[in-house]
Amino acid sequence: MHFELTKDFIAYLKSLIEVQDVEKILECFSDAHPADIADILEQLTNEEANYVFLQFQPSVEASILVELEDEQLDRLLTVIPAEIIATDLIEKMDSDDAADILQTLPERIKTEVLAKMSDKEQASDIADLLDYDEDTAGGLMATELVRVNKNWNVQKCILEIRKQAGEVDNMMNVYVVDDDDVLVGMLPIARLVLAGESAVISDIYDDEVISVPTSMPSEELARLMDKYALLVVPVVDSLNRLKGRVTVDDVVDVIREEAEKDYQMQAGLTQDVDDNDTMLRQTMARLPWLFVGLLGGVLSSRVIGVFEDDIARNASLTLFLPLLAAMGGNVGVQSSSIMVQSIAGGTLKLTSIWMKIFREFLGGLLIGVICSVVLFLYNWLSGNDLQLTSVVSFSLLVIIVFASLFGTFVPLALEKCKIDPAIATGPFVTTTNDIVCCLLYFSIARSLLI
């Protein structure tokens, strides 16, 4: 059942917290999903959230922690002793979730939590996960999975699955390894159940299995799982030894986080922020690109100053400057967005870069011709000077073609330099186009106007 968070509910909950009515507080959350509880805690003060969180059973607390944003997570973990974090929370999580939680802790507390875990094997697995870059398949994977040796018979295999299955959620396949723990294939549960007890695994397993290395970037992993509609994918090391598995819910988180990051980059934000962040943090995230825009405006004014005499002779030139700047900025952002989408979707390699640029040139030329003709007809029918009308229309054509090429080239250059190309769809392209637009427009006007 879907939970709806309302102001009245938060007000009621705060009143219960104030009088410390634990029984009624827990009643408020009796049917709530851990993700809903996490949303509720986000709406409370630090003290209120800590008080409510500590009323839950450890297994519920572990589920809630997985759903919390990093900032709220940090606030909760600071009031919980390391021993409680280790035995009541971390040990009740999947290894990948536990590693994500520990990543947010200071190094000293992280080491203390691992040392206090009673399950030393699980602690060792989590410690190994912490060594992987969090933006790779190794950083996303969980070590909980069911593996069997290809030389076993079905009866032994089933006995082993019963031992391992308690640690694994949503088990659909069994991974088959050799004596060196090298991944050789997988075995669907349905096929295993239908096979005779004396059958050998090597005779019934599927040797066609898609696996990924621990070093694969998370974005590339997300594209692969989307392309092949995979719900889970095994992760192997450089020797093809089975190390863990990544499930689709982990990849969904990657896609969401990447989309949020790209969206904020396009808006000119230099770090992840939300409406709950302090004014100072929001300001610091917004200022860098605003300074770039400010610098761009100053440079544009200097460019216009160079053509001051031309403007003095024909003041009507300034009437069309906002139109040309807006068109150049819009076309540039459109072109860069298409290119960023192509890079993110992995389709860029299907065509040569130069062919991509040439196609964008042709597209920009066609758009420029259409828009220029429309602008020319409007100015002509409005009774504007024919010479000025021609200059403005031709300038629009040149600016659109330039913006198309520039918006295509910048993401490619950023990708080559290992910089996220999504930044190209933000203020950078718009600001640069404004400067070049002024230069092109007034240069053309100086050359063509008598």
ZIJO-V157825 format. One record per residue. N is the residue number from 1. PSI is psi in whole degrees, -180 to 180 (NA if undefined). Layout:
n=N psi=PSI
n=N psi=PSI
This chain:
n=1 psi=134
n=2 psi=133
n=3 psi=132
n=4 psi=120
n=5 psi=122
n=6 psi=164
n=7 psi=-37
n=8 psi=-40
n=9 psi=-45
n=10 psi=-42
n=11 psi=-42
n=12 psi=-44
n=13 psi=-41
n=14 psi=-36
n=15 psi=-36
n=16 psi=-38
n=17 psi=-39
n=18 psi=-37
n=19 psi=2
n=20 psi=47
n=21 psi=86
n=22 psi=-41
n=23 psi=-47
n=24 psi=-30
n=25 psi=-46
n=26 psi=-31
n=27 psi=-35
n=28 psi=-27
n=29 psi=13
n=30 psi=-36
n=31 psi=11
n=32 psi=141
n=33 psi=150
n=34 psi=-35
n=35 psi=-36
n=36 psi=-39
n=37 psi=-41
n=38 psi=-41
n=39 psi=-39
n=40 psi=-45
n=41 psi=-31
n=42 psi=-24
n=43 psi=-4
n=44 psi=163
n=45 psi=168
n=46 psi=-47
n=47 psi=-42
n=48 psi=-44
n=49 psi=-42
n=50 psi=-43
n=51 psi=-47
n=52 psi=-45
n=53 psi=-42
n=54 psi=-6
n=55 psi=-14
n=56 psi=161
n=57 psi=151
n=58 psi=-40
n=59 psi=-37
n=60 psi=-40
n=61 psi=-41
n=62 psi=-41
n=63 psi=-35
n=64 psi=-43
n=65 psi=-39
n=66 psi=-28
n=67 psi=-11
n=68 psi=149
n=69 psi=157
n=70 psi=-41
n=71 psi=-46
n=72 psi=-36
n=73 psi=-46
n=74 psi=-41
n=75 psi=-36
n=76 psi=-44
n=77 psi=-24
n=78 psi=-19
n=79 psi=4
n=80 psi=128
n=81 psi=149
n=82 psi=-37
n=83 psi=-39
n=84 psi=-42
n=85 psi=-42
n=86 psi=-55
n=87 psi=-35
n=88 psi=-21
n=89 psi=-65
n=90 psi=-42
n=91 psi=-14
n=92 psi=6
n=93 psi=159
n=94 psi=153
n=95 psi=-37
n=96 psi=-39
n=97 psi=-40
n=98 psi=-42
n=99 psi=-40
n=100 psi=-41
n=101 psi=-47
n=102 psi=-28
n=103 psi=-27
n=104 psi=-11
n=105 psi=152
n=106 psi=154
n=107 psi=-40
n=108 psi=-47
n=109 psi=-37
n=110 psi=-47
n=111 psi=-40
n=112 psi=-40
n=113 psi=-47
n=114 psi=-38
n=115 psi=-28
n=116 psi=-2
n=117 psi=134
n=118 psi=-31
n=119 psi=94
n=120 psi=-31
n=121 psi=-43
n=122 psi=-40
n=123 psi=-40
n=124 psi=-41
n=125 psi=-43
n=126 psi=-41
n=127 psi=-39
n=128 psi=-39
n=129 psi=-33
n=130 psi=-19
n=131 psi=-17
n=132 psi=148
n=133 psi=132
n=134 psi=-16
n=135 psi=28
n=136 psi=170
n=137 psi=-37
n=138 psi=-37
n=139 psi=-22
n=140 psi=-23
n=141 psi=156
n=142 psi=146
n=143 psi=-12
n=144 psi=116
n=145 psi=170
n=146 psi=121
n=147 psi=145
n=148 psi=157
n=149 psi=140
n=150 psi=-18
n=151 psi=-4
n=152 psi=160
n=153 psi=172
n=154 psi=-39
n=155 psi=-47
n=156 psi=-37
n=157 psi=-46
n=158 psi=-40
n=159 psi=-41
n=160 psi=-37
n=161 psi=-39
n=162 psi=-33
n=163 psi=-39
n=164 psi=-25
n=165 psi=-26
n=166 psi=-22
n=167 psi=-7
n=168 psi=129
n=169 psi=148
n=170 psi=55
n=171 psi=115
n=172 psi=-29
n=173 psi=152
n=174 psi=133
n=175 psi=136
n=176 psi=129
n=177 psi=165
n=178 psi=-168
n=179 psi=-19
n=180 psi=13
n=181 psi=20
n=182 psi=132
n=183 psi=124
n=184 psi=-15
n=185 psi=-166
n=186 psi=162
n=187 psi=112
n=188 psi=142
n=189 psi=-40
n=190 psi=-42
n=191 psi=-36
n=192 psi=-43
n=193 psi=-36
n=194 psi=-16
n=195 psi=154
n=196 psi=153
n=197 psi=-27
n=198 psi=-8
n=199 psi=144
n=200 psi=139
n=201 psi=-36
n=202 psi=-19
n=203 psi=-13
n=204 psi=-8
n=205 psi=162
n=206 psi=118
n=207 psi=-2
n=208 psi=99
n=209 psi=135
n=210 psi=121
n=211 psi=165
n=212 psi=150
n=213 psi=157
n=214 psi=-25
n=215 psi=-4
n=216 psi=129
n=217 psi=146
n=218 psi=-36
n=219 psi=-42
n=220 psi=-39
n=221 psi=-42
n=222 psi=-41
n=223 psi=-40
n=224 psi=-45
n=225 psi=-34
n=226 psi=-43
n=227 psi=-43
n=228 psi=10
n=229 psi=50
n=230 psi=133
n=231 psi=-25
n=232 psi=146
n=233 psi=134
n=234 psi=150
n=235 psi=134
n=236 psi=160
n=237 psi=-170
n=238 psi=-20
n=239 psi=11
n=240 psi=23
n=241 psi=138
n=242 psi=124
n=243 psi=-27
n=244 psi=-163
n=245 psi=151
n=246 psi=130
n=247 psi=164
n=248 psi=-29
n=249 psi=-32
n=250 psi=-38
n=251 psi=-36
n=252 psi=-41
n=253 psi=-41
n=254 psi=-47
n=255 psi=-43
n=256 psi=-46
n=257 psi=-39
n=258 psi=-39
n=259 psi=-42
n=260 psi=-42
n=261 psi=-45
n=262 psi=-40
n=263 psi=-42
n=264 psi=-34
n=265 psi=-42
n=266 psi=-31
n=267 psi=-4
n=268 psi=29
n=269 psi=133
n=270 psi=-8
n=271 psi=164
n=272 psi=122
n=273 psi=159
n=274 psi=178
n=275 psi=-11
n=276 psi=-9
n=277 psi=158
n=278 psi=158
n=279 psi=-37
n=280 psi=-45
n=281 psi=-43
n=282 psi=-40
n=283 psi=-45
n=284 psi=-29
n=285 psi=-29
n=286 psi=-30
n=287 psi=-44
n=288 psi=-50
n=289 psi=-25
n=290 psi=-35
n=291 psi=-37
n=292 psi=-44
n=293 psi=-39
n=294 psi=-44
n=295 psi=-41
n=296 psi=-40
n=297 psi=-39
n=298 psi=-45
n=299 psi=-39
n=300 psi=-41
n=301 psi=-35
n=302 psi=-38
n=303 psi=-45
n=304 psi=-37
n=305 psi=-33
n=306 psi=-31
n=307 psi=26
n=308 psi=-41
n=309 psi=-40
n=310 psi=-40
n=311 psi=-38
n=312 psi=-36
n=313 psi=-29
n=314 psi=83
n=315 psi=-20
n=316 psi=-17
n=317 psi=-36
n=318 psi=-20
n=319 psi=-29
n=320 psi=-2
n=321 psi=-46
n=322 psi=-39
n=323 psi=-47
n=324 psi=-41
n=325 psi=-42
n=326 psi=-43
n=327 psi=-44
n=328 psi=-44
n=329 psi=-43
n=330 psi=-45
n=331 psi=-40
n=332 psi=-43
n=333 psi=-39
n=334 psi=-47
n=335 psi=-43
n=336 psi=-34
n=337 psi=-42
n=338 psi=-42
n=339 psi=-41
n=340 psi=-41
n=341 psi=-40
n=342 psi=-41
n=343 psi=-46
n=344 psi=-34
n=345 psi=-5
n=346 psi=16
n=347 psi=-7
n=348 psi=-35
n=349 psi=-15
n=350 psi=-23
n=351 psi=154
n=352 psi=153
n=353 psi=-42
n=354 psi=-35
n=355 psi=-38
n=356 psi=-45
n=357 psi=-40
n=358 psi=-41
n=359 psi=-39
n=360 psi=-34
n=361 psi=-47
n=362 psi=-42
n=363 psi=-44
n=364 psi=-38
n=365 psi=-43
n=366 psi=-46
n=367 psi=-42
n=368 psi=-43
n=369 psi=-46
n=370 psi=-50
n=371 psi=-38
n=372 psi=-41
n=373 psi=-44
n=374 psi=-44
n=375 psi=-40
n=376 psi=-47
n=377 psi=-40
n=378 psi=-49
n=379 psi=-40
n=380 psi=-46
n=381 psi=-23
n=382 psi=-3
n=383 psi=17
n=384 psi=160
n=385 psi=131
n=386 psi=-39
n=387 psi=-45
n=388 psi=-40
n=389 psi=-42
n=390 psi=-42
n=391 psi=-46
n=392 psi=-43
n=393 psi=-43
n=394 psi=-39
n=395 psi=-41
n=396 psi=-42
n=397 psi=-49
n=398 psi=-43
n=399 psi=-41
n=400 psi=-43
n=401 psi=-45
n=402 psi=-46
n=403 psi=-38
n=404 psi=-46
n=405 psi=-43
n=406 psi=-43
n=407 psi=-24
n=408 psi=-40
n=409 psi=-40
n=410 psi=-48
n=411 psi=-37
n=412 psi=-43
n=413 psi=-41
n=414 psi=-41
n=415 psi=-39
n=416 psi=-34
n=417 psi=10
n=418 psi=34
n=419 psi=139
n=420 psi=117
n=421 psi=-13
n=422 psi=-22
n=423 psi=-22
n=424 psi=-20
n=425 psi=0
n=426 psi=-146
n=427 psi=-24
n=428 psi=-52
n=429 psi=-44
n=430 psi=-46
n=431 psi=-45
n=432 psi=-41
n=433 psi=-37
n=434 psi=-44
n=435 psi=-49
n=436 psi=-35
n=437 psi=-47
n=438 psi=-45
n=439 psi=-46
n=440 psi=-45
n=441 psi=-52
n=442 psi=-28
n=443 psi=-44
n=444 psi=-42
n=445 psi=-43
n=446 psi=-35
n=447 psi=-33
n=448 psi=-26
n=449 psi=137
n=450 psi=NA
